[in-house]
Amino acid sequence: MSDVSGENREELETIAKERMAELPGETALGNRDPQAGGEGDPKDFEGNSEVPLPE
């Protein structure tokens, strides 16, 4: 595991929290769970690789 400075760590934690909030909630069978929050249908989720990460 790489060593992350305090400033970068905070930025990464913020990015992670934002990305987790966007993840569609799903049931054990992989269906959408509206009570879990998130956006969209889990079967349509392709990730968010366009999010830039700090160096």
N, C-alpha and C positions, 0 to 999 in steps of 0.2 A: 504494500500500500504506500502511495506517495505521501510525502509530508506537505501539508497545505498550510499556508500562512493564515493568520487570524482574519485578515481582510478578505482573502479569497474564500475562506471557509464560510464566512457570513454570507457572501454573495452566492456561493453554491447552495447553502441552506435555503436562501430565499428562492432561488430558481427551483429547487426540489419541491418546496412547499407549493409553489405556483403550478408546477407540473402535476403534482399529486391531486390538486384541487380540480384539474381538468380531466383526470382519468374517469371514465364512465364506471359507475358502480355496477357490479354484476352478482348474480346469484351463484350458487355452487354449480349450476348447470350451464353457466355462461350467458344467461339471459340478462337483460337490463334490469337493474334494481333501482326504481325511482327514489326510494328512501335513502339510498347510499350517496346520492348526489352525483356530481360530475356532469359531463356533457356528452350527448350522443349515445350510440349503441356500442357495447363492447366488441361486437363482431365487426364493426366498421372502423375501430380504432387502429390507426397505423403508426402511432407514436408521434413524437414531435421532435424529429431530428434537426429541424431548422432552428432550434433554440441555440444561440451561441453560448458557449461556456467560456469562462475566464481562463486565461493562459496560466 
